[in-house]
Structure formats: structure tokens, C-alpha cells
Amino acid sequence: MDKIWYIYIKGQTEGPFSFDDLKQDIRLSPDTFVWRQGFEGWKRIRDVIELAELFEEKEEPPIDEESQETGFSSSMNDELVADFGDEPPYLFWLFVVLAVMLYVLFYLYWWP
């Protein structure tokens, strides 16, 4: 892609950037000023049609009611998938802590 975009951040002009460069720049916000040849002045990203894709909200897939009730859902290839949501796997971490404690106790008391 062509590097045609300039940005104005923290009192400095930077560029030129391609559209892909702008997509990956974490400093940008919808209120960041941009310019390219053909513009009469600096514009906010939110006001530039060509850059609208930078800050589009991504649609989430529809929620299956069955998976909401049971916590399990069936994917397209009939695999059973467990959804634990945001809950961390407590049993796994409990096992890790117990294993470390056993190792330390063995090393301190039974190791010759």
C-alpha cells in the first residue's frame, strides 16, 4: 500500500504511513489528526471516510441460548466445547501450588 498518511501526535508530525501502518499504531485514537495530499488541512481520523475501518467495532457472533444455560456448546463439526467464561481454572492452580509445596518439603526434609 502507498504511504500517504501523516499523523500529528504530541505536537509533532510523523509519516508518511500506509493504511496498514496506521492499523498497527497503538498511539492512534479517533481524535488523532491526519493529513494526506489533497486535504486542505488536518482532519480527525473519525472524519476521514478512508480511515473509518481503523476504529470500527467488531460484531460478536450471536450467542447460542443452549450454551448460556449449560456452559457447553456444540461447534459446527460436532465437537463438545466447554465454556468456563472468565472463571480461572482453580483446580489447575491448586494442583500447581500443591506440587510446588511437595517439591519444597521433599527437598528440605527428605533430601540427603
MMTF fields as JSON, N, C-alpha, C and O atoms, coordinates in Angstrom:
{
  "mmtfVersion": "1.0.0",
  "mmtfProducer": "UNKNOWN",
  "numBonds": 447,
  "numAtoms": 448,
  "numGroups": 112,
  "numChains": 1,
  "numModels": 1,
  "chainsPerModel": [1],
  "groupsPerChain": [112],
  "chainIdList": ["A"],
  "bondAtomList": [4, 2, 8, 6, 12, 10, 16, 14, 20, 18, 24, 22, 28, 26, 32, 30, 36, 34, 40, 38, 44, 42, 48, 46, 52, 50, 56, 54, 60, 58, 64, 62, 68, 66, 72, 70, 76, 74, 80, 78, 84, 82, 88, 86, 92, 90, 96, 94, 100, 98, 104, 102, 108, 106, 112, 110, 116, 114, 120, 118, 124, 122, 128, 126, 132, 130, 136, 134, 140, 138, 144, 142, 148, 146, 152, 150, 156, 154, 160, 158, 164, 162, 168, 166, 172, 170, 176, 174, 180, 178, 184, 182, 188, 186, 192, 190, 196, 194, 200, 198, 204, 202, 208, 206, 212, 210, 216, 214, 220, 218, 224, 222, 228, 226, 232, 230, 236, 234, 240, 238, 244, 242, 248, 246, 252, 250, 256, 254, 260, 258, 264, 262, 268, 266, 272, 270, 276, 274, 280, 278, 284, 282, 288, 286, 292, 290, 296, 294, 300, 298, 304, 302, 308, 306, 312, 310, 316, 314, 320, 318, 324, 322, 328, 326, 332, 330, 336, 334, 340, 338, 344, 342, 348, 346, 352, 350, 356, 354, 360, 358, 364, 362, 368, 366, 372, 370, 376, 374, 380, 378, 384, 382, 388, 386, 392, 390, 396, 394, 400, 398, 404, 402, 408, 406, 412, 410, 416, 414, 420, 418, 424, 422, 428, 426, 432, 430, 436, 434, 440, 438, 444, 442],
  "bondOrderList": [1, 1, 1, 1, 1, 1, 1, 1, 1, 1, 1, 1, 1, 1, 1, 1, 1, 1, 1, 1, 1, 1, 1, 1, 1, 1, 1, 1, 1, 1, 1, 1, 1, 1, 1, 1, 1, 1, 1, 1, 1, 1, 1, 1, 1, 1, 1, 1, 1, 1, 1, 1, 1, 1, 1, 1, 1, 1, 1, 1, 1, 1, 1, 1, 1, 1, 1, 1, 1, 1, 1, 1, 1, 1, 1, 1, 1, 1, 1, 1, 1, 1, 1, 1, 1, 1, 1, 1, 1, 1, 1, 1, 1, 1, 1, 1, 1, 1, 1, 1, 1, 1, 1, 1, 1, 1, 1, 1, 1, 1, 1],
  "groupList": [{"groupName": "MET", "atomNameList": ["N", "CA", "C", "O"], "elementList": ["N", "C", "C", "O"], "formalChargeList": [0, 0, 0, 0], "bondAtomList": [1, 0, 2, 1, 3, 2], "bondOrderList": [1, 1, 2], "singleLetterCode": "M", "chemCompType": "L-PEPTIDE LINKING"}, {"groupName": "ASP", "atomNameList": ["N", "CA", "C", "O"], "elementList": ["N", "C", "C", "O"], "formalChargeList": [0, 0, 0, 0], "bondAtomList": [1, 0, 2, 1, 3, 2], "bondOrderList": [1, 1, 2], "singleLetterCode": "D", "chemCompType": "L-PEPTIDE LINKING"}, {"groupName": "LYS", "atomNameList": ["N", "CA", "C", "O"], "elementList": ["N", "C", "C", "O"], "formalChargeList": [0, 0, 0, 0], "bondAtomList": [1, 0, 2, 1, 3, 2], "bondOrderList": [1, 1, 2], "singleLetterCode": "K", "chemCompType": "L-PEPTIDE LINKING"}, {"groupName": "ILE", "atomNameList": ["N", "CA", "C", "O"], "elementList": ["N", "C", "C", "O"], "formalChargeList": [0, 0, 0, 0], "bondAtomList": [1, 0, 2, 1, 3, 2], "bondOrderList": [1, 1, 2], "singleLetterCode": "I", "chemCompType": "L-PEPTIDE LINKING"}, {"groupName": "TRP", "atomNameList": ["N", "CA", "C", "O"], "elementList": ["N", "C", "C", "O"], "formalChargeList": [0, 0, 0, 0], "bondAtomList": [1, 0, 2, 1, 3, 2], "bondOrderList": [1, 1, 2], "singleLetterCode": "W", "chemCompType": "L-PEPTIDE LINKING"}, {"groupName": "TYR", "atomNameList": ["N", "CA", "C", "O"], "elementList": ["N", "C", "C", "O"], "formalChargeList": [0, 0, 0, 0], "bondAtomList": [1, 0, 2, 1, 3, 2], "bondOrderList": [1, 1, 2], "singleLetterCode": "Y", "chemCompType": "L-PEPTIDE LINKING"}, {"groupName": "GLY", "atomNameList": ["N", "CA", "C", "O"], "elementList": ["N", "C", "C", "O"], "formalChargeList": [0, 0, 0, 0], "bondAtomList": [1, 0, 2, 1, 3, 2], "bondOrderList": [1, 1, 2], "singleLetterCode": "G", "chemCompType": "PEPTIDE LINKING"}, {"groupName": "GLN", "atomNameList": ["N", "CA", "C", "O"], "elementList": ["N", "C", "C", "O"], "formalChargeList": [0, 0, 0, 0], "bondAtomList": [1, 0, 2, 1, 3, 2], "bondOrderList": [1, 1, 2], "singleLetterCode": "Q", "chemCompType": "L-PEPTIDE LINKING"}, {"groupName": "THR", "atomNameList": ["N", "CA", "C", "O"], "elementList": ["N", "C", "C", "O"], "formalChargeList": [0, 0, 0, 0], "bondAtomList": [1, 0, 2, 1, 3, 2], "bondOrderList": [1, 1, 2], "singleLetterCode": "T", "chemCompType": "L-PEPTIDE LINKING"}, {"groupName": "GLU", "atomNameList": ["N", "CA", "C", "O"], "elementList": ["N", "C", "C", "O"], "formalChargeList": [0, 0, 0, 0], "bondAtomList": [1, 0, 2, 1, 3, 2], "bondOrderList": [1, 1, 2], "singleLetterCode": "E", "chemCompType": "L-PEPTIDE LINKING"}, {"groupName": "PRO", "atomNameList": ["N", "CA", "C", "O"], "elementList": ["N", "C", "C", "O"], "formalChargeList": [0, 0, 0, 0], "bondAtomList": [1, 0, 2, 1, 3, 2], "bondOrderList": [1, 1, 2], "singleLetterCode": "P", "chemCompType": "L-PEPTIDE LINKING"}, {"groupName": "PHE", "atomNameList": ["N", "CA", "C", "O"], "elementList": ["N", "C", "C", "O"], "formalChargeList": [0, 0, 0, 0], "bondAtomList": [1, 0, 2, 1, 3, 2], "bondOrderList": [1, 1, 2], "singleLetterCode": "F", "chemCompType": "L-PEPTIDE LINKING"}, {"groupName": "SER", "atomNameList": ["N", "CA", "C", "O"], "elementList": ["N", "C", "C", "O"], "formalChargeList": [0, 0, 0, 0], "bondAtomList": [1, 0, 2, 1, 3, 2], "bondOrderList": [1, 1, 2], "singleLetterCode": "S", "chemCompType": "L-PEPTIDE LINKING"}, {"groupName": "LEU", "atomNameList": ["N", "CA", "C", "O"], "elementList": ["N", "C", "C", "O"], "formalChargeList": [0, 0, 0, 0], "bondAtomList": [1, 0, 2, 1, 3, 2], "bondOrderList": [1, 1, 2], "singleLetterCode": "L", "chemCompType": "L-PEPTIDE LINKING"}, {"groupName": "ARG", "atomNameList": ["N", "CA", "C", "O"], "elementList": ["N", "C", "C", "O"], "formalChargeList": [0, 0, 0, 0], "bondAtomList": [1, 0, 2, 1, 3, 2], "bondOrderList": [1, 1, 2], "singleLetterCode": "R", "chemCompType": "L-PEPTIDE LINKING"}, {"groupName": "VAL", "atomNameList": ["N", "CA", "C", "O"], "elementList": ["N", "C", "C", "O"], "formalChargeList": [0, 0, 0, 0], "bondAtomList": [1, 0, 2, 1, 3, 2], "bondOrderList": [1, 1, 2], "singleLetterCode": "V", "chemCompType": "L-PEPTIDE LINKING"}, {"groupName": "ALA", "atomNameList": ["N", "CA", "C", "O"], "elementList": ["N", "C", "C", "O"], "formalChargeList": [0, 0, 0, 0], "bondAtomList": [1, 0, 2, 1, 3, 2], "bondOrderList": [1, 1, 2], "singleLetterCode": "A", "chemCompType": "L-PEPTIDE LINKING"}, {"groupName": "ASN", "atomNameList": ["N", "CA", "C", "O"], "elementList": ["N", "C", "C", "O"], "formalChargeList": [0, 0, 0, 0], "bondAtomList": [1, 0, 2, 1, 3, 2], "bondOrderList": [1, 1, 2], "singleLetterCode": "N", "chemCompType": "L-PEPTIDE LINKING"}],
  "groupTypeList": [0, 1, 2, 3, 4, 5, 3, 5, 3, 2, 6, 7, 8, 9, 6, 10, 11, 12, 11, 1, 1, 13, 2, 7, 1, 3, 14, 13, 12, 10, 1, 8, 11, 15, 4, 14, 7, 6, 11, 9, 6, 4, 2, 14, 3, 14, 1, 15, 3, 9, 13, 16, 9, 13, 11, 9, 9, 2, 9, 9, 10, 10, 3, 1, 9, 9, 12, 7, 9, 8, 6, 11, 12, 12, 12, 0, 17, 1, 9, 13, 15, 16, 1, 11, 6, 1, 9, 10, 10, 5, 13, 11, 4, 13, 11, 15, 15, 13, 16, 15, 0, 13, 5, 15, 13, 11, 5, 13, 5, 4, 4, 10],
  "groupIdList": [1, 2, 3, 4, 5, 6, 7, 8, 9, 10, 11, 12, 13, 14, 15, 16, 17, 18, 19, 20, 21, 22, 23, 24, 25, 26, 27, 28, 29, 30, 31, 32, 33, 34, 35, 36, 37, 38, 39, 40, 41, 42, 43, 44, 45, 46, 47, 48, 49, 50, 51, 52, 53, 54, 55, 56, 57, 58, 59, 60, 61, 62, 63, 64, 65, 66, 67, 68, 69, 70, 71, 72, 73, 74, 75, 76, 77, 78, 79, 80, 81, 82, 83, 84, 85, 86, 87, 88, 89, 90, 91, 92, 93, 94, 95, 96, 97, 98, 99, 100, 101, 102, 103, 104, 105, 106, 107, 108, 109, 110, 111, 112],
  "secStructList": [7, 7, 7, 7, 3, 3, 3, 3, 3, 6, 6, 3, 3, 3, 3, 3, 3, 7, 2, 2, 2, 2, 2, 2, 7, 6, 6, 7, 7, 6, 6, 7, 3, 3, 3, 7, 6, 6, 7, 1, 1, 7, 3, 3, 4, 4, 4, 7, 4, 4, 4, 4, 4, 4, 4, 7, 7, 7, 7, 7, 7, 7, 7, 7, 2, 2, 2, 2, 2, 2, 1, 3, 3, 3, 7, 6, 6, 7, 7, 3, 3, 3, 7, 7, 6, 6, 7, 7, 7, 2, 2, 2, 2, 2, 2, 2, 2, 2, 2, 2, 2, 2, 2, 2, 2, 0, 0, 0, 0, 0, 7, 7],
  "xCoordList": [0.828, 0.0, 0.874, 2.025, 0.281, 1.008, 1.106, 0.173, 2.243, 2.436, 2.08, 2.894, 0.829, 0.321, -0.161, -0.456, -0.245, -0.859, 0.185, 1.206, -0.086, 0.735, -0.128, -1.329, 0.492, -0.25, 0.396, 1.586, -0.417, 0.045, -0.184, -1.317, 0.932, 0.854, 1.858, 3.018, 1.394, 2.239, 3.033, 4.222, 2.356, 2.966, 3.942, 4.649, 3.999, 4.933, 4.211, 3.26, 4.675, 4.16, 5.022, 6.251, 4.375, 5.089, 4.497, 3.307, 5.328, 4.845, 5.842, 6.912, 5.525, 4.245, 4.05, 5.005, 2.766, 2.373, 1.412, 0.696, 1.404, 0.377, -0.826, -0.756, -1.916, -3.107, -2.79, -3.225, -2.032, -1.662, -0.802, -0.929, 0.074, 0.888, -0.016, 0.193, -1.017, -1.936, -2.748, -3.034, -3.119, -3.878, -3.109, -3.705, -1.803, -0.979, -0.433, 0.174, -0.632, -0.109, -1.041, -2.161, -0.578, -1.423, -1.607, -2.432, -0.871, -0.985, -2.205, -2.612, -2.778, -3.856, -5.18, -5.454, -5.985, -7.356, -8.232, -7.704, -9.537, -10.406, -10.189, -10.566, -9.591, -9.359, -7.972, -7.643, -7.152, -5.829, -5.996, -6.839, -5.188, -5.25, -4.396, -3.279, -4.963, -4.259, -4.331, -5.182, -3.395, -3.371, -2.794, -1.948, -3.256, -2.663, -2.826, -3.591, -2.099, -2.18, -3.616, -4.264, -4.103, -5.471, -6.352, -7.409, -5.915, -6.651, -6.278, -5.134, -7.24, -6.956, -6.335, -5.681, -6.526, -5.958, -6.015, -6.415, -5.608, -5.625, -7.054, -7.877, -7.346, -8.678, -8.525, -7.515, -9.537, -9.556, -9.834, -10.551, -9.255, -9.457, -10.938, -11.372, -11.721, -13.157, -13.873, -14.958, -13.288, -13.912, -13.414, -13.833, -12.526, -11.954, -12.572, -12.36, -13.323, -14.041, -13.081, -13.37, -11.947, -10.991, -10.416, -9.935, -10.46, -9.874, -10.928, -10.602, -12.183, -13.266, -13.046, -13.449, -12.422, -12.196, -11.242, -11.248, -10.432, -9.453, -10.096, -9.537, -11.256, -11.87, -13.289, -14.107, -13.579, -14.887, -14.973, -14.001, -16.134, -16.346, -16.679, -17.495, -16.043, -16.269, -17.511, -17.731, -18.323, -19.528, -19.155, -18.316, -19.789, -19.587, -20.627, -21.742, -20.262, -21.242, -22.417, -22.269, -23.588, -24.754, -24.532, -23.837, -25.123, -24.954, -25.996, -27.186, -25.529, -26.419, -27.054, -26.347, -28.383, -29.08, -28.749, -28.671, -28.554, -28.236, -26.906, -26.783, -25.909, -24.608, -24.668, -23.893, -25.575, -25.724, -26.248, -25.798, -27.197, -27.811, -26.898, -26.817, -26.214, -25.447, -23.963, -23.293, -23.432, -21.991, -21.271, -20.046, -22.0, -21.417, -22.089, -23.267, -21.342, -21.939, -21.345, -20.264, -22.052, -21.595, -21.163, -21.937, -19.927, -19.451, -19.929, -20.631, -19.564, -20.063, -19.659, -20.395, -18.516, -18.089, -18.412, -17.731, -19.433, -19.959, -18.949, -19.021, -18.022, -17.126, -17.79, -18.415, -17.663, -18.223, -17.205, -16.054, -17.633, -16.733, -17.245, -18.412, -16.39, -16.774, -16.408, -15.297, -17.345, -17.097, -17.154, -18.22, -15.984, -15.927, -15.989, -15.86, -16.185, -16.299, -15.02, -13.929, -15.139, -13.986, -13.421, -12.439, -14.027, -13.59, -12.254, -12.154, -11.231, -9.934, -10.003, -10.83, -9.152, -9.169, -8.54, -7.346, -9.352, -8.846, -8.206, -7.174, -8.784, -8.218, -6.818, -5.953, -6.593, -5.264, -4.251, -3.187, -4.579, -3.633, -3.462, -2.38, -4.52, -4.402, -3.42, -2.594, -3.51, -2.581, -1.145, -0.229, -0.939, 0.401, 0.972, 2.131, 0.171, 0.636, 0.978, 2.005, 0.137, 0.419, 1.693, 2.483, 1.893, 3.096, 4.35, 5.356, 4.298, 5.455, 5.715, 6.864, 4.655, 4.829, 5.43, 6.323, 4.968, 5.53, 7.001, 7.814, 7.337, 8.732, 9.601, 10.674, 9.154, 9.92, 10.058, 11.152, 8.98, 9.048, 9.985, 10.776, 9.903, 10.797, 12.247, 13.116, 12.503, 13.863, 14.408, 15.581, 13.58, 14.043, 14.207, 15.165, 13.298, 13.268, 13.756, 14.284, 13.605, 13.956, 15.165, 15.673, 15.627, 16.786, 18.046, 18.249, 18.887, 20.091, 21.104, 22.134],
  "yCoordList": [-1.186, 0.0, 1.251, 1.244, 2.307, 3.568, 4.213, 4.164, 4.808, 5.546, 7.0, 7.785, 7.329, 8.67, 9.439, 10.63, 8.774, 9.386, 9.963, 9.335, 11.159, 11.808, 11.974, 12.228, 11.829, 11.997, 13.097, 13.385, 13.703, 14.759, 14.262, 14.194, 13.911, 13.36, 14.075, 14.26, 14.472, 15.118, 16.286, 16.444, 17.097, 18.297, 18.068, 18.993, 16.836, 16.545, 15.862, 15.106, 16.139, 15.483, 14.265, 14.345, 13.137, 11.908, 11.327, 11.487, 10.655, 9.995, 10.108, 10.69, 9.584, 9.029, 7.587, 6.846, 7.222, 5.881, 5.294, 6.023, 3.979, 3.302, 3.039, 3.221, 2.616, 2.287, 1.167, 1.213, 0.158, -0.953, -0.479, -0.982, 0.49, 1.059, 1.714, 1.558, 2.443, 3.119, 2.108, 2.335, 0.993, -0.046, -0.593, -0.949, -0.661, -1.271, -0.269, -0.671, 1.003, 2.028, 2.196, 2.687, 1.787, 1.808, 3.209, 3.404, 4.171, 5.54, 6.268, 7.295, 5.751, 6.457, 6.318, 5.309, 7.354, 7.339, 7.998, 8.583, 7.916, 8.575, 10.086, 10.718, 10.671, 12.119, 12.514, 13.7, 11.556, 11.868, 12.575, 12.191, 13.611, 14.358, 13.672, 13.227, 13.599, 13.017, 13.985, 14.873, 13.772, 14.591, 13.745, 12.882, 13.999, 13.433, 14.459, 15.416, 14.243, 15.17, 15.237, 14.206, 16.428, 16.635, 17.204, 17.771, 17.053, 17.645, 19.115, 19.489, 19.948, 21.368, 21.629, 22.654, 20.722, 20.865, 19.531, 18.514, 19.556, 18.345, 17.979, 18.853, 16.68, 16.185, 15.111, 14.409, 15.002, 13.91, 12.601, 12.587, 11.506, 10.216, 9.898, 9.349, 10.238, 9.939, 10.624, 10.191, 11.696, 12.44, 12.047, 12.638, 11.057, 10.63, 9.287, 8.283, 9.272, 8.068, 6.917, 5.775, 7.199, 6.137, 5.442, 4.313, 6.104, 5.534, 5.048, 4.714, 5.004, 4.602, 3.199, 2.914, 2.334, 0.944, 0.819, -0.201, 1.831, 1.754, 1.553, 0.862, 2.144, 2.095, 1.527, 1.841, 0.687, 0.04, -0.973, -1.666, -1.057, -2.074, -3.373, -3.406, -4.429, -5.724, -6.363, -6.338, -6.938, -7.62, -8.967, -9.689, -9.291, -10.595, -11.546, -11.135, -12.835, -13.782, -13.912, -13.679, -14.284, -14.419, -15.501, -16.487, -15.307, -16.232, -17.338, -17.078, -18.56, -19.712, -19.862, -19.945, -19.896, -19.963, -21.245, -21.228, -22.352, -23.626, -23.536, -24.04, -22.896, -22.783, -21.861, -22.033, -20.881, -19.989, -20.745, -20.509, -21.653, -22.382, -23.459, -23.632, -24.181, -25.347, -25.086, -25.812, -24.069, -23.831, -24.663, -24.59, -25.454, -26.271, -25.919, -25.564, -26.016, -25.784, -26.761, -27.311, -26.963, -27.86, -27.008, -26.183, -27.196, -26.413, -27.039, -28.05, -26.459, -26.901, -28.335, -29.032, -28.786, -30.146, -31.094, -32.104, -30.782, -31.613, -31.925, -32.984, -31.023, -31.167, -30.51, -29.458, -31.112, -30.539, -29.564, -29.929, -28.328, -27.286, -26.781, -26.405, -26.767, -26.248, -24.775, -24.384, -23.965, -22.532, -22.182, -22.2, -21.863, -21.526, -20.025, -19.559, -19.272, -17.826, -17.202, -17.58, -16.256, -15.559, -16.239, -15.767, -17.338, -18.017, -18.723, -19.558, -18.4, -19.055, -20.511, -20.856, -21.361, -22.779, -23.011, -23.289, -22.896, -23.004, -24.353, -24.411, -25.417, -26.739, -26.887, -27.506, -26.338, -26.4, -25.683, -26.228, -24.464, -23.708, -24.334, -24.266, -24.938, -25.658, -26.816, -27.047, -27.532, -28.621, -28.108, -28.727, -27.007, -26.43, -26.043, -26.34, -25.384, -24.968, -26.192, -26.205, -27.209, -28.425, -29.116, -29.602, -29.164, -29.787, -29.033, -29.653, -27.721, -26.919, -27.126, -27.263, -27.149, -27.353, -28.729, -28.842, -29.768, -31.105, -31.147, -31.776, -30.482, -30.433, -29.755, -30.259, -28.635, -27.902, -28.742, -28.824, -29.364, -30.209, -31.388, -31.715, -32.028, -33.14, -32.686, -33.36, -31.55, -31.037, -30.651, -30.892, -30.064, -29.614, -30.753, -30.749, -31.726, -32.7, -34.085, -34.794, -34.5, -35.879, -35.989, -37.092, -34.919, -34.975, -35.13, -34.376, -36.101, -36.353, -35.235, -35.331],
  "zCoordList": [0.0, 0.0, 0.0, 0.437, -0.502, -0.573, 0.8, 1.601, 1.046, 2.293, 2.013, 1.528, 2.338, 2.005, 3.224, 3.123, 4.385, 5.557, 6.502, 6.78, 6.984, 8.005, 9.254, 9.162, 10.411, 11.657, 12.486, 12.354, 13.34, 14.245, 15.666, 16.144, 16.34, 17.697, 18.585, 18.217, 19.755, 20.761, 20.181, 20.457, 19.374, 18.846, 17.713, 17.315, 17.175, 16.092, 14.938, 15.139, 13.744, 12.553, 12.266, 12.291, 11.993, 11.664, 10.396, 10.125, 9.624, 8.43, 7.309, 7.487, 6.198, 5.776, 6.254, 6.482, 6.396, 6.814, 5.79, 5.103, 5.699, 4.903, 5.798, 7.013, 5.199, 5.98, 6.967, 8.117, 6.523, 7.416, 8.574, 9.69, 8.318, 9.41, 10.452, 11.655, 9.981, 10.899, 11.706, 12.882, 11.074, 11.775, 12.97, 13.986, 12.85, 13.888, 14.901, 15.894, 14.671, 15.577, 16.771, 16.625, 17.956, 19.154, 19.719, 20.611, 19.23, 19.734, 19.181, 19.723, 18.127, 17.444, 18.18, 18.83, 18.058, 18.576, 17.507, 16.562, 17.637, 16.655, 16.59, 15.603, 17.62, 17.646, 17.151, 17.148, 16.735, 16.195, 14.852, 14.04, 14.624, 13.368, 12.306, 12.57, 11.08, 9.942, 8.763, 8.699, 7.831, 6.623, 5.504, 5.734, 4.302, 3.085, 1.977, 2.099, 0.906, -0.215, -0.718, -0.901, -0.938, -1.371, -0.264, -0.538, 0.997, 2.118, 2.214, 1.956, 2.585, 2.778, 4.131, 4.325, 5.067, 6.405, 7.129, 6.564, 8.385, 9.202, 9.57, 9.844, 9.573, 9.943, 11.014, 11.077, 11.841, 12.812, 12.062, 11.062, 12.56, 11.904, 11.782, 10.77, 12.806, 12.783, 11.626, 11.239, 11.058, 9.979, 8.593, 7.598, 8.516, 7.236, 6.85, 7.531, 5.775, 5.361, 5.083, 5.442, 4.45, 4.107, 5.338, 5.24, 6.497, 7.716, 8.701, 9.84, 8.277, 9.178, 9.736, 10.864, 8.972, 9.386, 10.574, 11.264, 10.817, 11.911, 13.269, 14.121, 13.484, 14.807, 14.776, 15.641, 13.77, 13.735, 14.855, 15.156, 15.468, 16.485, 15.779, 14.858, 16.22, 15.597, 16.182, 17.393, 15.302, 15.75, 16.341, 15.802, 17.452, 18.059, 17.497, 17.175, 17.377, 16.856, 17.811, 19.011, 17.29, 18.166, 19.218, 18.972, 20.379, 21.496, 21.393, 21.221, 21.501, 21.47, 22.844, 23.848, 22.898, 24.184, 24.943, 26.172, 24.233, 24.884, 25.627, 26.743, 25.012, 25.659, 26.864, 27.804, 26.859, 28.002, 29.217, 30.338, 29.0, 30.109, 30.67, 31.886, 29.801, 30.242, 30.412, 31.148, 29.75, 29.764, 28.729, 28.626, 27.957, 26.908, 25.597, 25.569, 24.519, 23.213, 22.216, 22.429, 21.15, 20.105, 18.931, 18.446, 18.463, 17.338, 16.039, 16.063, 14.917, 13.625, 13.297, 12.598, 13.783, 13.482, 14.636, 14.817, 15.409, 16.484, 17.587, 18.21, 17.828, 18.974, 20.171, 20.034, 21.332, 22.547, 23.127, 23.366, 23.351, 23.827, 25.163, 25.274, 26.183, 27.496, 27.566, 27.206, 28.03, 28.17, 29.654, 30.269, 30.222, 31.633, 31.861, 32.993, 30.793, 30.913, 31.429, 31.003, 32.338, 32.888, 34.118, 34.692, 34.53, 35.749, 35.507, 34.607, 36.297, 36.118, 36.568, 37.412, 36.019, 36.374, 37.749, 37.853, 38.798, 40.164, 40.453, 41.122, 39.971, 40.252, 39.67, 40.289, 38.51, 37.909, 38.798, 39.092, 39.226, 40.048, 41.435, 42.018, 41.957, 43.221, 43.077, 43.959, 41.979, 41.708, 41.596, 42.138, 40.914, 40.759, 42.123, 42.412, 42.966, 44.291, 45.139, 45.818, 45.107, 45.877, 45.381, 46.19, 44.095, 43.545, 43.981, 44.329, 43.965, 44.392, 45.883, 46.303, 46.674, 48.118, 48.397, 49.237, 47.72, 47.908, 47.512, 48.189, 46.424, 45.991, 47.052, 47.384, 47.58, 48.587, 49.853, 50.412, 50.315, 51.516, 51.311, 52.196, 50.151, 49.861, 49.862, 50.415, 49.246, 49.15, 50.531, 50.818, 51.378, 52.694, 53.697, 54.47, 53.703, 54.789, 54.403, 55.26, 53.165, 52.836, 51.933, 51.729, 51.404, 50.503, 51.359, 52.31, 51.022, 51.877, 51.87, 52.537]
}
